[in-house]
Amino acid sequence: MSHIPTFAELLKRHRVRARLSQEELAERAGLSARAISDLERGPDRVPRGASVRLLAGALGLSEEERAAFEAAARGEAAPTESRPDRSHGLPLQLTPFIGREREMGALRATLLRKDVRLVTLTGPGGTGKTRLALRVAEALLGEFADGVSFVPLAPITEPDLVAVVIGQEVGVTETPARSLTQSLEQHLRDRQMLLVLDNFEQVVSAAPLIARLLVTCPHLKVLARSRVVLRLTGEQSFPVSPLTLPDPRSSPSVGQVQESEAVRLFVARAQSAKPSFGLTEGNAPVVAEICRRLDGLPLAVELAAARVRL
């Protein structure tokens, strides 16, 4: 079932697209800044009809957008609302995300900084860079008026195809009048969007394309997942380390061992393979040692945990 935008979501989306602060929109519409803030923060708040009309006029909405705007204010679905679901492009994860609370907070804060346009998650294979990128992107859905798009680059090795794959994800194709890159620039120029580029290390020579999009599209941000940095101006490198491990110097009790992210992941995946599995005083030292020998690499821990059924 597709997501029906709330009035609060539409108001913020249109305001950001119009490049207006809450105070500027309030002045245009003849409302108070506090009223605008309350409407954007309160998904269940019902605006007055007169306020909705004033806001629609101040935002310069088209007839189609105005109809969707007014329908959302009444709590109704709007068939004319053509913007995509805000979660479009993020693949569904079939297993829960474990740990990484510190990295999540730091990465989210970095991407929300106004001076940061490109963040690259780096690190060796198996450290969970893709899962972390997807989890952060999901958490940031409400921060980008035009949504988040996940661009899987694993199937390609030709840098020239990067523009094609990005175009497929955001709905842009080449036309006789302009090149694909020019079409992407035209499409993304006024959009506030986050692009998540996965497996960029195998097409890293396409980095100039990303630089060009960031220069021509001032509201675009990019979260890249790559084993190597892109070496672009303004790039923020974010190394992803293995999961935390139990302290080898302490006694491996259940309470101490399960504080480790690697052990928590092992137990969760082991229970998926064998529901009766549980961490006990008897097996805690063994689980801790397995996670240490695997250096806390999430992929290796998951593969090992799946074998508990044997």
C-alpha positions, 0 to 999 in steps of 0.5 A, a space after each residue: 500500500 502506497 504512503 498517503 502524504 499528510 498535510 504536515 509532510 506536504 506543507 514542509 515539502 512545498 515550503 522547502 522546494 520554494 526555498 522558504 523558511 517558516 518565517 518567510 512563508 508565514 509573512 507571505 501567507 499572513 500567518 504566524 511563524 508559530 502556526 507554520 511550525 505547529 502545522 509541520 510538527 503536528 501530523 494530526 493537526 487539522 488546519 482551517 480551510 482559510 489557512 490552507 488556501 492562504 498557504 497554497 497561494 503563498 507557496 504558488 501551488 499548481 492546480 494539481 498540487 493545490 487539490 492534493 494539498 486541500 485533500 490532505 488537510 481534510 485527511 483524504 487521499 488525493 488521486 492527483 498527487 503524483 509525487 512518489 512515496 518518500 520511501 521509494 527506492 529503499 529495498 526492504 530489509 528482511 532482518 532487524 538492524 542490530 547495534 551501530 547506535 553511535 555510528 547512526 547518530 554521528 552519520 545522521 548528524 553529519 548528513 544534516 549539516 548544511 555544509 555537507 553534501 557528500 558522505 562516503 562510507 568506507 571500509 573493507 568488505 563485510 563490515 555492514 556498510 550497505 546496511 548502515 547506509 540503508 538504516 540511516 537513509 530510512 531514518 532521514 526520510 522525513 528530512 528530504 522533501 523529495 525523498 530518498 533514492 537507493 542506486 544499486 551499482 553492484 550489477 555494473 562495472 562500466 563507469 559510463 553506465 552510472 548515469 543510466 542507473 541513477 536515471 532509472 532510479 529517479 525516473 529520467 531518460 535521455 532525450 534528443 534535446 539533451 544528454 542523460 547527464 543534462 536531463 539528470 541535472 534538469 530533473 534534480 536541480 530544484 529537488 531536495 533529495 538524498 541519493 544513496 549510491 551503493 558499491 561505488 568502488 567498482 565505478 569510482 572513475 565516474 566520480 566526476 559525474 557525482 561532482 557535477 550533479 552536486 555543483 548543479 543541484 544545490 539541494 542534492 545530497 549523496 551518501 556513497 558506499 565504497 571501499 575507497 573514497 571518491 576524492 571529491 572536493 567537500 567529501 566527508 569520509 566516514 570509516 565503518 569499523 567492525 562491531 564491538 566485541 566482548 572485552 577479553 580481559 573480563 569474565 565472559 558472563 552472559 550480562 557482559 558478553 551480550 553488551 557486545 554488538 557482535 554477540 547481539 547480532 550472533 544471537 539474533 541471527 542464531 535464533 532465526 535459524 534455531 528459535 530455541 537458541 539462547 545465550 547462557 552461562 554455558 555457551 556465552 564464552 564460546 559465542 564470545 570467542 567465535 565473534 572475536 575470531 571473526 573480528 566482529 565482521 557482521 557478514 562473517 558473524 551472520 554466516 557463523 550464526 546460521 550454522 547453529 542449526 547443525 
